[in-house]
């Protein structure tokens, strides 16, 4: 929920490196003026802006903003070729902690197809086509944003000769 501007109790505890008991003590202590949470369903959530303002009053340096694109976190480096794209997709699958077979099931791809996509340079590997591309992205909960690079990524004159 951090992308929506709220942190739950565990995220606040991790942010300030405190236990839940300490967090509840801070909330009860009127002299600290710790931001009060909102209750969504059965869980408590704190507004991120309130936490930043409270930390600034305490003399803490502002937390650096995470890199975002259209308000969503960026989860890979700049990708300029197919090899780095496949590596980023494999790394994302490993970050999510899911197997290739589970990704196949989530995305609606044929069983064992993730293995073929991740090993595209080998004899058993396959490249990605227009049908598989959105399935692969959707299975990993990813999207693509195109950005203009400040320079040409490769020397195109050398490639032309």
N, C-alpha and C positions, 0 to 999 in steps of 0.2 A: 503493500500500500504506500510506500514512500513516494512513488511516482504521482500519487494523488494528493500528496501534501500531509499525510498522516503517518504516524508511527505507532505500532502497538506496544504493549508493555515490555515484551521481550526485546524489541528493537531499541527502546529507550534505555533499558538496562545495559544493553550491549554498547550503545553510544557513549554512555557515561561510565561504563565499567563498574556498575554497582549491582547489588542484589535486588530482588523484588521487595524485600523487607525495607531496604534503604529507600527505594523509590516511594513506597507507601508512607514512610516517615517524612520524606520531603514534602509529599502532598499534604500531610496533616499539619506540618509546621507552617504557621501563618507568617512568621518573620522571613522565611525564605522566598515567599511569593512564587512558589513553583507553579507552573501552569496546570490548571485542572483539566482532566481528560474528558472526552466525550464518550458516550457509551453507544456503540453500534452493535446491535444484537446483544450478545453476552460478553463482548470484549470491550476493553477500554482502549481508546486511541487518543493520541496527543497531536495537536496541530504542529507541524514542523516549524512554521513561522513563529509560533509562541515559544517553542523550545529555543530557537535561535535568538530571539529577543531576550529571553531569560538568561541565556549563556552570555550574551553581550553585557547585560547588567552586572553579571558576576565577574566580568573582566576577562572572559575567555576570548580567544581569537575566533573569528567566524570560521565555521567548517567550510572547507572548499567544496564548491558545487561539483557534483559528478557530471561527467560529460554526458550530454543528452542530445538527441536529435528529435525535434518535434515533441519534446517533453518526455521521451522514453529513453531509458539508459542505453548507451552504446556498449555492445558486448564483444566487439572485435576490433582489430586494427584495420587500417586501410587495405583493401583488397584490390590488387591490380592484375591478377591473372588467375587462371582456373585452379592451379595448384594451391595457391594461398586460400582460395575460396573453399576448396575441399578440406584443407587443414582447419580452417575456422569452423566449418560445419562439424567436423569430427570433435574438435575441442569443445564446442557448445554441447554436443551430445554427452560428452564425458562430464562436463560441468553439471548437467542436469541429472547425471547418474543413471541414465537409461541405457539399456543394451540396444544393439542394432535390431534385434527381433522385436523389441518393444516399440522402437521407433517405426518399424514397418507397420505394426498393428495400429499405432496411433494415427499415422499419416494416411493409411489406406493403400500403401504400396504393397507390391507383391512380396511374399515372405522371402527374406534373404537379400532383398534389393539394396538395402543400405550398405551391406558389405561390398556389393559390386560398385556402388557410387563412391565409396571411400577408397577403393583400390582401382581407380580408373586407369592407371598407367600399366597395370599388370594384365596378363592374358585373361584372367577371370573378371576383370573390371569392366565397367561400362561408363560412358559419359552420360551427362544429364540432358534430357530433352524437354520440350515445352510442356509435356503432360506431367512429368515427374517433378519439375522445378517447384511449382507451388505446393505440391504435396510434401516435399522435403523441407521447405521453409516452414510450412504450417505445422508439421510434426515437431519441429524444434521451437515453435512459437517465435519465429523471427520474421522480420520484414527488411526490405532494402530501401535505402535512401541514397540517391545519387548526389554527389557533391563535385564541384569543380575543383580540380587540383591546381595549385599555383604554377606548376610546370608540367611539361610533358613527361610522363613516367618513363619512357624509353627514348632512345635516339632512333627516330623513325627513318632517318636517312640511311643508317647502317642496316636496318632491316630491309630496305628497298633494294640494296645492291646485292 
